[in-house]
Amino acid sequence: MGSRGVIDEIGTAGANPAEPSVPTSDRIESGMSGERLVLFTDAVTAISITLLILPLVDLVPETASAHEHASEVITGHFNQIWSFLLSFAVIANIWREHHRAFSSVKKLTRSLTMWNMGWLLSVVVLPLPTEMLGTFGRDRFVGVFYYATLLAGMVCRSAMLRILKTTPALLEEDGEAARARTGDLYAESCLTVLALVIAFAIALAVPVLQYYSLLLLAAPPSLMRLRSRRAAR
């Protein structure tokens, strides 16, 4: 579904779009704020991205005990360094996308909180396939594990954006602009999930491109920016 279709769907979600109702099965939680959830999410993400470097730190005493030259810490472990840089870039990007989604969230529902925890679980797990990638290289199982972890997190993000676009009462902003922005983010998120599935298929079909196919994830944001510029003309 295109972003315009998403926006139109939001606009017809209720009889009075300015005051959307929250489903009785998913009421707004009192005592919980969007800011508090973002702070918790930031803390967990920061820990996960820091954990990526620990296997590289452990290489220093291993190299010293093997009586190898200090430069071997770098020159002898390119796989580990590459996997670290890959996952660092991935976590940094999905953290940025999470902030885009939650930049104006002021209230929470139970389902929104639970999907956010699912997203966090994928971030916490990512250092494990990262270490496996550095150790086992382009192993098929490692590739499946890595992509599955990314896909789980992106599905959770799409679910959160779906909740936000259908329940704009959770947002600080009011009116059509807020619904349009959230609708565009949801459309972009769905395209990103699709791009990841295609990247995964390419990785399975052409093992030499196993992780380079992740570059496809740059396409959805570019397409959405192009669409926005055309719409503004």
N, C-alpha and C positions, 0 to 999 in steps of 0.2 A: 504494500500500500504506500502511495506517495505521501509526502508530508502534507500536501494540501488536503488530501483525502482524510488524513489523520485529524487535521484541524477541523474539517467539516464535521467529522464524526463527533468531536468534542462539543462542537456548537449545538448539536442536537441531542446531547446526552440527557437534558432535563428540560422541563417546561420553563424554568427560569434560570438561564445559564449563570447569572450573576450570583445566585445563591444555590449552588448545587448541593444536593443532599448526599450524605454519606450512607452507604448500605448499612442496614441494621446489624449485619453479621461482622462488620468491620468498623466499629465506631472509633472516633478519634480518642486516643489515650490521654487521659488527664495526667499531669505531672511529668510528661515526657515532651521534650522539645527537639526540633530538628537540629538545633545547635549542639545539644548534648550528644546526639547520635553521631554527628559529624566529628566531634572531638574524639569520641571513642574510636571511630573508624580510622581517623588520622593516626591515632596512637598505635593501633594494631598494624596498620599498613607500614608505619615507620619501623616497627620491630621486624616485620617480615622482610622489608627491603634491606635492612641492616644485616639480617641473618645470611643474606646471599654472600657476603664477603668472608664469613668465618671459615669456610673450607679453604679459601686462598690464604688466609692467615696461618692455618695449620700447616701449609706447605713449607713455611719458613723453618720450623724445627725439624721437619722431615728431611729437608734438603741439607741442613747442617749436620744431622746425624749420619747422613749418607756420605759426608765429606765431599759434597759437590760444591761448585762455585756458586756464589750468591746469585749470579745472573740466571742460574738454572731455575730459580723460582719463577721467573718470567718466561724464559726461552723454552723451558722444558714442559710447560703446562699451558699451552695455547688453548686446548680444549676447555679447560676449567675457566680460563679468563674469558673466552668467548661466550660460554654459557652464562657466566656472571653478568657480562655486559648486556646480553640479550634479555635476560630476565629483569635486570635493572630498568632497561628501557620499557619493557612491557608493564611492570608494576607502576612506574612513573606515569605512563600514559593512562592506564586504567584508573589511577588515583585522580588524575586531572579530569577525566571524564566523569568520575563520581562527583567531584566538586561542581562541575557544570550542572549536573542533575540536581544537586542538593543546595545550590547557592541561595535559593529563595524558599526553601522548605522551613516552615515554622511549627508545624504540627505533625504528629505521627499516628498511624494506625498500626494495629497488631501485625497485619500482613506486610506492611511496608517495612516494619522492623525485622520481621522474620526473613524476608527476601534480602535485606541488607546483611543479615548474619550469614546467609548463604553465600553472598558475594564475598564477605570477609573470609569465609572458610576457603574459598578458592585462592585468595591472596595468601593465606597462611600456609596452604599446601604447596604453593608454587616453588619454594626453595627446595623441596624434595626432588621433583623431576629435574630441576636445574642442576642439582648435585649429581643426579644419575646421568644427565646429559654430559656433564664434564668428565664423568668416569667411564661411561660405556659408549660415548660418541653417538653415531647415527644408528643406534639400535631401534628396531621397529617398535618394540614395546614402549621404550622411553618416549618416542615420538607420539604414540597414541596417548600415553599418560599426560604428556605436556599439553597437547591440543585439547584433550578432554577437560583438563583443569581450566584452561582459558575459556572454553566453550561454556562450562558451568557458570563461571563468573559473568560472562556476557549475557547469558540467559537470565540470570538473576537481575542484572541491571535493566534489561528490557522489561522484566516484570515490575520492577520498581517504577520505571517511567510510565508504564501502563496505568499503574495506580495513580500516579501524580496527574496524568492527563485526564483521567476520568473523575478525579476528585480535586479540582483546583482550590477547594477550601483549605487544603493543606499548605498552600503557598502564601507567602507574604504579599506578593503582587496580586492584583485583582484585575478582572476584565479579560478582554479578548487577547491582549498582548501576552499575558501570562499563559493562556491556553495555547496560543500559537507557538510560543517558545518551547513549551513542554512537548507539544505535538511534534515539532521539528526534531527535538532530541530523541523522541521515541522512534520516529521514522529512521533517523540516522542509526539508532541502536539496532533496529531490526535489520537494516542493511549491513551493519557490521557483523551481526551473527551469520548472515548469509555469506559474507565475504570470508569469514573464518571457516565455514563449512567447505567452501570451494578451495580455500588454502589447504585444508586438511586432506581433501580428495587429491589435490595435486601432490602433496607430500607423500601420500601413500602410493600414487602412480609413478612418481619420479623421485625416488629416494634422495638423489643428489640435491634436490630443491627442498628438502624436508623442512627447513626453517626459513629459508629465503622467501618461501611463499607467504610468510606472514606480512610481507610488504603490501599485500593486497588490502590489509586493514587500513591503509592510508587512503584508499579510494572513497569510502563512504563520506568522510568529512569533506573531502574535496568536492564531491558531487553535490553535497548539501550547500556548500558555500557558493558553488556555481549557480545552483538553482536560486539561492537568495539574491545574488547579484542580478540575475535575469528578471526576477520578480520585482526588484526595486527600480528597474528601468521604466 
